[in-house]
């Protein structure tokens, strides 16, 4: 199973956001690894929901922090990026409900979440990092 893990190429060079991204990737990877190595048994419905709730809370908190940063920085694609966060959360919760109803394992769900994070960072957050670099460069003093 090809689990996406944090790699330096995901860095967008906004330290706070990079730390949160890394923590999200690492947290999901640790939970999947734990389940795959059967250090704990497949959680029952209640335990599964607790794991999913924890990751959902981490994602919501991260998205809120990222949106605050974008707004304060005057990011011109703020609204589009914010809508992508909403779409990601809505779609993710729908797919998770469907997978749970189909009896899929927690590790399958967490791998799915990791793939979503990978896609979001590469497609949306890299653009945010480019904006931050341009903005910083525009304030640099000429030599």
C-alpha positions in Angstrom: 0.0 0.0 0.0 1.6 3.3 -1.1 1.2 5.6 1.8 2.0 9.3 1.1 4.4 10.6 3.7 5.7 14.1 4.2 8.5 15.0 1.8 10.5 18.2 1.6 9.0 18.8 -1.9 5.7 19.6 -0.1 7.3 22.7 1.6 5.6 25.9 0.6 8.1 28.0 2.6 5.6 29.4 5.0 7.0 27.9 8.2 3.7 27.8 10.2 1.8 26.1 7.4 4.7 23.7 6.6 4.7 22.6 10.3 1.0 21.9 10.2 1.1 20.1 6.9 4.0 17.9 8.2 2.1 17.2 11.5 -1.0 16.2 9.5 0.9 13.9 7.2 2.8 12.4 10.1 -0.3 11.9 12.2 -2.2 10.1 9.5 0.9 8.0 8.6 1.4 7.0 12.2 -2.3 5.9 12.6 -2.2 3.9 9.4 1.1 2.3 10.2 -0.2 1.4 13.7 -3.3 -0.2 12.2 -1.4 -2.0 9.4 1.1 -3.5 11.8 -1.8 -4.6 13.9 -0.4 -3.0 17.1 -4.1 -2.4 17.8 -7.0 -4.4 16.5 -9.3 -2.9 13.9 -11.2 -0.4 16.0 -14.8 -0.9 16.7 -17.3 1.7 15.4 -16.8 4.0 18.4 -13.0 3.9 18.3 -13.1 4.3 14.5 -15.2 7.4 14.9 -12.9 8.8 17.5 -9.9 8.4 15.2 -11.8 10.1 12.3 -13.0 12.9 14.5 -9.5 13.6 15.6 -8.2 13.9 12.1 -11.2 15.9 11.0 -10.6 18.4 13.9 -6.9 18.7 12.9 -7.9 19.4 9.3 -10.5 22.0 10.3 -8.0 23.7 12.6 -5.3 23.7 9.9 -7.7 25.0 7.2 -8.8 27.8 9.6 -5.2 28.8 10.3 -4.3 28.7 6.7 -7.3 30.8 5.8 -6.4 33.4 8.5 -2.9 33.6 7.0 -4.2 34.0 3.5 -6.6 36.7 4.5 -4.0 38.7 6.5 -1.5 38.4 3.7 -4.1 39.7 1.1 -3.9 36.5 -0.9 -5.8 37.2 -4.1 -7.0 33.6 -4.5 -8.3 33.5 -0.9 -12.0 32.8 -1.7 -11.2 30.1 -4.2 -8.8 28.4 -1.8 -11.3 28.7 1.0 -14.0 27.1 -1.2 -11.5 24.3 -1.9 -11.2 23.7 1.8 -14.9 23.5 2.1 -15.2 21.2 -0.8 -12.5 19.0 0.5 -14.2 18.7 4.0 -17.6 18.1 2.5 -16.5 15.5 0.0 -14.2 13.9 2.5 -17.0 13.5 5.1 -19.3 12.1 2.4 -16.8 9.6 1.2 -15.9 8.6 4.8 -19.6 8.0 5.6 -19.9 5.8 2.4 -16.7 3.8 3.2 -17.8 3.2 6.8 -21.2 2.1 5.6 -19.5 -0.3 3.2 -17.4 -1.7 6.0 -14.0 -0.5 4.9 -11.2 -0.4 7.3 -9.9 2.7 9.1 -6.5 2.2 7.4 -8.2 2.5 4.0 -10.0 5.7 5.1 -6.8 7.2 6.5 -4.9 6.4 3.3 -7.7 8.2 1.4 -7.3 11.3 3.7 -3.5 11.3 3.1 -4.1 11.3 -0.7 -6.4 14.2 -0.4 -3.8 16.1 1.6 -1.2 15.3 -1.0 -3.4 16.6 -3.8 -4.4 19.7 -1.9 -0.8 20.7 -0.9 0.5 20.2 -4.5 -2.3 21.8 -6.3 -3.4 24.7 -4.0 -0.8 25.3 -1.2 2.2 25.4 -3.5 0.5 28.4 -5.2 0.1 30.0 -1.8 3.8 29.5 -1.2 4.7 31.1 -4.5 2.6 34.1 -3.6 4.3 34.5 -0.3 7.8 34.4 -2.0 6.7 37.0 -4.5 5.3 39.2 -1.8 8.5 39.0 0.3 10.6 39.6 -2.8 8.6 42.8 -3.6 9.5 44.2 -0.2 13.2 43.3 -0.5 15.5 46.3 -0.5 17.4 46.9 -3.7 21.1 46.2 -3.5 
